[in-house]
Amino acid sequence: MAKAKAFTKAAFLSAAGATIKPVRLHLPELDGDVFIKRHTLAEREEFNERVTTADKHDQNAIGVQLVTCDESGGLLFEPTDIDAIKGLPSNVTTEILYKYNVINGLVAPINEQVEDAKKNS
């Protein structure tokens, strides 16, 4: 097994920065795709701040607003779109938030969760 290279600071920042690209999510219910943001640490902290300080009835809609983007990473929704987002089907918004959590390393993909549950039962 080959030993992994040790990064210099510049190489690490360059390599890590190159991984921050939106991920395509197909939404069969809507017969189309959106992109989900892969957040930087600063964006993740802003996300946490906005969601946790929001009214509990707006938290998921704000989450969707902050993570749904176009292919270049530009957000699809403005903060003024929260009420419109709240009118979207919950299975669609749940899929968006789940994908965000997976690509940002906050939860394991569902198939890994199922396998872990089987091992621990």
Secondary structure, 3 states (H helix, E strand, C coil): CCCCCCCCHHHHHHHHHCCCCCEEEEEHHHCEEEEECCCCHHHHHHHHHHHHHCCCCCHHHHHHHHHEECCCCCECCCHHHHHHHHCCCHHHHHHHHHHHHHHCCCCCCHHHHHHHHHHCC
